[in-house]
Amino acid sequence: MEGKIGKILIVDDDENICEVIKMYLESAGYATRVSNDGKEAQEVFSDYKPDLVLLDIMLPHIDGIDVLKWIRKDHGTPVIMLTAKGETFDKVLGLELGADDYIVKPFEPKELLARVKAVLRRYNTDNDNKEILKFEDLVIDINSYTVIYNDQEIKMPPKEFELLYYLASNKNRVFTREQLLCEVWGYDYPGDSRTVDVHIKRLREKLERGVNWQIETVWGVGYKFEVK
């Protein structure tokens, strides 16, 4: 992270909103770059390598959801979605695709700043001083958000990775769906427990039973990463 606080990419087609956000973030010590359309945002992202992205939904050329998908193909960079009041936006979909938070416009600059600080703090805390988990045929690296299974890298969205890492770092411990929602998605996540089931299903499709481990369903309770 550049400097003590970090770099933020602001992506919104409203130049006035961008200017206000930029002013408040820079007054708080953040470095910023601004983009007003989705295609340009991709170019700026690649060049600037921000520590966090504020991403509007409705953008010219490429919309915010597609920009988010593009970021998530190769990067775990935190993303906060910006959405206008009354705008049709599936909050659950946005978070499922890998957004870390969302905020509805119009918003108070202080609220946005608080969200930025919270996401960056959570991201840095989650990644600082955490071990690389190694099993006989599986390596889970929190530092690079990569999974190596049978000597092959397995691509997965951030939430799938975080769910796998959380279960594997608490091996043989049983968690309810509600506990996993709280720990992996956050206590105020607007989805329901079926989200966990869907992510477990996707993990199992990518990772078969290991040499000495498996993602096990504990009927009537939840899930655990069992190591024998």
N, C-alpha and C positions, 0 to 999 in steps of 0.2 A: 504494500500500500504506500502510495506516494505521500510523503509528509506524515504528520501525526494523525490527521483525520481522514483524508482520502479524497478521491475524485468522483464526481457525480455527473452523469449524463442526463440532461433534461430533454425529453422528447414530447413536444406538443405543437400543434399547428397554430395555436393562438400566441402570437409574439408577445402580447401584453402579459399573459399569464407566465410565460417563460421568463420575462424580465423580472417580475415580482419574485418568482421562485428563486431565480439566480441571485437576486439582491439579498434575500433572507439567508440562503445557504452560504453565500460568500461572507456575509457578516458573521456567520457562526464558525467561519474558518475553513469551509470546504472549498475545494477547487471545482469549477464547473465548466461544462461545454453544453451547447444548446443545438438541437436539431429540430426542424419544423416538419419533416415528413419521414415516412418509414424507410424509404430507400436510402436516403441520406443518413438516417440513424444507424443503419447497418455499417455503412462506411466509417462513420465517426466512431462507432463502438470498436471496430477492428483496429483503428488507429490510436484511439484514446485509451483503450483498456480500462474502463471505469471500475470503481469499486462498488457502485450501485447505479441502477437506472431508474429514473422516474418516467413512466411510459404511458402516454395517453392512448385510449382505445381507438378513437376516430382520427385517422391520419391519412394524408394524401399518399397515393401510389401503393403503399403497403400498409395495411392496418396494424394496430398495436398487437392484436392476438398473433398475427403471422410473424411480427418482429419478435415477440416472446418465444414462439416456437423455434425461430431461427437461432436465437441466443441459446436456448436450452439444448440444441443439438450438440454443442461442444463446450458450453460454459455453465458454471454454477453461480455466476454473478447475481447478487440479490436484485430483484426487480419489484418495484411498487407500481401497481397500475393506477392510472388516473382516469376517472370516469365521471361524466357530467350527470347532474341530478336528473332523474327521469330517463336517462339513456338506457337502452336495453343492453344489459351486460350480465351474463351468467357468471356471478362471482365464484361459484363452485368450479365452473369450467376453467376460469382464469387461474385459480389456485391449483387445480388439478394439473394444469399445463406447466406449472412451476413458478407462478408468481408468489412472492413472499408476503405480500400485503396489498391492499387496495384502499383508495381514499376517494370519496365522492366530492366533486366540485359543485358549488364553491366551498372552499375550506379555509379555515384560519391558518395563516402561515405557521403559527406556533404549533398547531396540530400536525401539520406536515413535517415540520422539523423534528417533533417528538417521534413520529413514525420512522423517519430516516434514522435517527439515533438508535431507536429500539431494534430495527432490522439489522443495522450494522453491528450493534453490540451483540445481538444474538448470533449473527453469522461468525463474528470473530471469536466469540466464546465457544461456539460449536466446533471450530476448526483448530483452536489453539491447544497444543500439548495433548492431542488425542492420538492414541496409538494406531498403527496399521494392524488390522486384524488378519492373522495368517492361519489357515487350516491346510490340510494336506493337499487339497486340490482347489483351494479358494483363497484369494487375497482381496481384502476390502480396504482401500486406501482413502481415508477421509480427507487427506491433504490435497489430493488431485481428483477426488470424486470418481475414482475408477475401480472397477471390479474385474479381476482376472480369474477366470474359471477354466480349469483344464488347459492352462497356458494361452487362453484366448480372452481378449478384452470384451466384456459384455456391456453394451450401451444401455443405459437406463436413465429416465428422468430423475431430477434431484429427489423428489419425494419417495420414489421407489428405492433409490440408494439409501436415503436417510432412514427409511423403515428397516431395510436390511441391516444397516449398520447398527441401529438401535437394538434390534433383536439379537444380533450376533455379539454385540458388546455386553449383553446381559444373558449370556448363554444359559440354557436350561431353566430360565425364569419364565413363568407364565404371565402374560399380560392380557387384560380384557381389551376389547375393541375400543372402549371409551378411554382407557389409559393410553393406548397407542395414538388415538386421535389427539389427545391432550399433549403428549410428549413430542410427537412428530409434526403434527399440523398446527398445534397451538390451541389453547383453551377456547378461543373465540372463533374457531373455524366454523363456517356456516353449513358444512356438510353433515352427513350422518355416518353411522358405523359401517354402512355398506361400502363406504370409501376404502376402509381397511381391507375388506374382503376382496375387492377388485384389485387392489395393489398386491395382496398376497398371491392371488391367482396369476398376475403378470410375472411376479418374481418366480413362481414355480414353473412357469412356461419357459423362463430363461435359464433357470438353475435347477437341474434335476437333483435328486438326492445325492449328497456327497459321499465321500469315502467313509467319513465318521461324523457326518452332520446331516440334519434335515430341518426344514421349516415345518413344524408339526402343528396340526389343529388339536386343541384340547377342547373336546366337545362340551358345550354348555358354558365355556369360560372364554377362550380366545385362542391365542397362538404363542408358540415359543420356538426358539432356535435351539434345537436339541443337539448336543455334542456327546458322543459316546466315548 
